Amino acid sequence: MNWASFLKYTLALAGLLIVFFSSCRKDDQDQHRLEPGTVRDIDGNAYRTVIIGSMEWMAENLRTTRYNDGSPINYPGTDNNQWENNRTGAYSWYNNDRDTYSDTYGALYNWHAVKTGRLCPAGWRVPTDDEWTEANRSLAANAGGKLKDNNSGHWQGSNTGATNEAGFNALPGGGRFSALPGGSHADVKGYFFYMGRSGRWWTSTEHSSSEAWYRSVHSGSGNLYRSHNYKETGFSVRCVRD
């Protein structure tokens, strides 16, 4: 083989190698690329999804009445004592009014339902405290505002900073308190609070033997807040893809 032929052969081989490795990188990127779409729970409810940072999140609050293995989630209804004393997993509709609140705001779950690991659709999970922190970091300034639905019809007050830039559609679905000793309103059991003013979502991370971490947004602020509350409290839930 003369020099000219050798050079031509070498350049051709180099070109093939470049195409091959570029294709491998593209395939690898495609394999890990996330695109927003929809997911269904075991009850057949469909949820839109959105990409925040490196993760795919539900863009609506969970409203399933069954775990992903088909078993029912306990529903204490108006029985406030049963709500307060549940330690195995329970859900509620705000003000025990499914017709009014379910489709828009989803259900309120105590943390014991989260702990089962079966609350979200198969292939999805309740995000950890660290994963919420990662989402907060990726959104940076005005993180809560970027998550909040900016339709003023859902919010009482100013709905400060709301742009819904992230497409998360955070709504002020309130919560349901338990009445554990030493807690606020300890003399009132199972009462509902903050509809129209605050949205709160459980993480899957414990804070202590009696409390777990959650995140919240509020009408009067563009921040995303981190706090903890009793596990028997009812908060909204969003799921992330495994």
N, C-alpha and C positions, 0 to 999 in steps of 0.2 A: 504493500500500500504506500503510495507516495504521500508527501507532506500535505498537499492540497486535499487529497481524499480523506486523509486522517483528520484534518481540521474540520472538514465538512461533516464527517461522521460524529466527531466530538460535539460540535455545536448542535447537531440534531438531537443527540442523546441528552444534552443539557436542557434543551427545550422541552423534551418529553418529561424529564424529571421535574421541571418547574410546573408544568401542567398537572402532573400527578400530585405533587405536594399541595398545590393550590386547591385542587379538588378535595383532598383529604381535609384541609382546613375548613373549606366551605361546608363539607358534610358534617364535620364536627360542630360547626357553628349552628347549622340547621337543626341538628339533633337536640341542641340545648336552647334553641330560641323559643321564647314563650309568646304566644299570641292570645289576646283576649277572646273570650267566646262565651259559652254557657256550660253550666253543670246542673244536674238534677239530683235531688235527694230521693230517699227511698219512698217518700209519699208522692213523688212525681212533680214536686214543685221545681220550676226552672229558675236559675239565678244567672244574671249576667256576671261576667268576670272582667277584671282589669289588671294590668301589669303595673306594679309599683316596685321600683328598684329591680331586683332580680327575681321577684316572686309574683305568682298569680294569685289574686285575692278575689273572693266574692265581692261584687259591687252592690249586694243587697243583704239584709239581715236574714239569718237562718230562721225557718219557720216549720221545721219538721216536728212531727209528734211521735216519731219512732226513731230508734237507733238504727244504724246502718245494717244491723243483722235482722231487722224486722221486728224486734221486741219493742213494746210500747214504753214510752217515757211516762213516768208517773205524773198525773195531772190533779193536784189538790183542789183546783177550782177556788171556790169561795171559803174553803176550810182553812182559815188562817193558822190554826194550830198545826195542821198537817204540813202546811207550807213551811212554817218555822222549824219544825222538827225533822224535816226530810234530810237524810244523810246518804241517800243512794242515787239521787238524780231526779229532778223535777222540772217542769216548765209551766209557764203561765202566759196568758194574754193580758195585755194592759187592761186594768179594771175588769178583768174576767170577761172581756167583750171581744170575742174573736171576729165577729162580723165587721166591727169598726176598725180594728187595729191590725189584724193579721197580714193582709196583703201589702200594706204600706210599711209597717214597722217590724214585722216578724214577731217571733216569740221571745219571752224572757226566760232564761235558763239559770238554775243555780249552778254553782261550780262543781257540785258533785256529779252533775250530768256531763260536764266537760271532762272530768277526771276519768270517766269510763273509757275514753279514747274511741268511742263509737258514735259520737254525736254528729260528726260531719259525714258527708257522702264518702263512699269507698274511694281511696286515692287522695283524700283531702284530710286536713286536720285543723284543730284550733291552734292558732299561732302562739308561739312562746313569747315570753316577755322580751327576750333578745330579738326576736323577729319583728315585734312591734317597734323596738328601738331602732332596728335597721331601716324600717320604713320611715320612721320619723327623721332619721339622718339623711335619707335619700331625698326627702321632701324639703329639708332645710327650713328656712324662715317661713313663718305663717303655715306650718305643717297642718294644723287643725283646720285652717281656712281652706287649704287646698283639698282637704278631705270632705268638707261640709257641703251638702246640697245647698245650692244658692237660690232655691225657690222659697221666697219669703213666706209663702203660705203655710209652710210646715213649722216655722219658728216664731216664738214669742220674743219680742224685742228686736235688737238691731241686727242680729246674725253677723257679728263683726268678722270681717276678713274673708267671708265665704266666697270662694271662686269655683269650687269643685274641679279645680284644675287636674287633679289626679283621677277624676272619674269614679271616686269611691262612693259618692252619693250618701254620705253620712247624714242620718236623720236623728232628730231628737226624740228617740223612743222611750226615754225615761227608764224606770226600773221598778223592782218590787223589793222592799226591805223585809228582812226578818227582824225579830225583836229579841236579840240575844242580850243577856245581862251586860250592862256597861255600855251598850251601843246607844246611838242617838234614837230617840223615840222608843226606848226600851219597853214602854208600857203599851205600845201599839203594835199589833202583829199583822204582818202581811200587807202593809199599806203600800200604795203605789205613789210614785213621785216623779217630778221633773219632765213629764211629757211636754214637748214643745220648747223646752229649755236646754236639755242635755241628752246626749247620746253616750252610752257606756258599753264597752265590750270586754268580755273576759279574755285573759290570756290563759294558757294551759299551765302557768307556772305558780307554784305555791309561794306565798310569802311567809307563812307560819302554819302551825297545826290548825289554826282556826280561820286564816285569811288567805286570799290569793290576789295576784296582781291584775289590774285592769287598766284600760285606757279610756279617755273620755274627751269629748269636745263640748263646748258650751256656746250658747247664743251670744254672750257678750265678749268673746275672745277668739282670736285666731290661733291659739296655741293647741297643741295636743298634749293632754295631761296624763301623768302616770301616778297611780295610787293603788291602794289595796283595800279590800273590804271583806266582810264575813262571807264564807263560802255558801251560806244559805240565802244570800241576796240574789235576786234575779236581775241579770243583765242581758243585753243582746249578745249575739255571737256572729262573727265572721270567720270563714274558713279559708285556708290557703292550700294550694296543691302540694302534695308530697314531692 
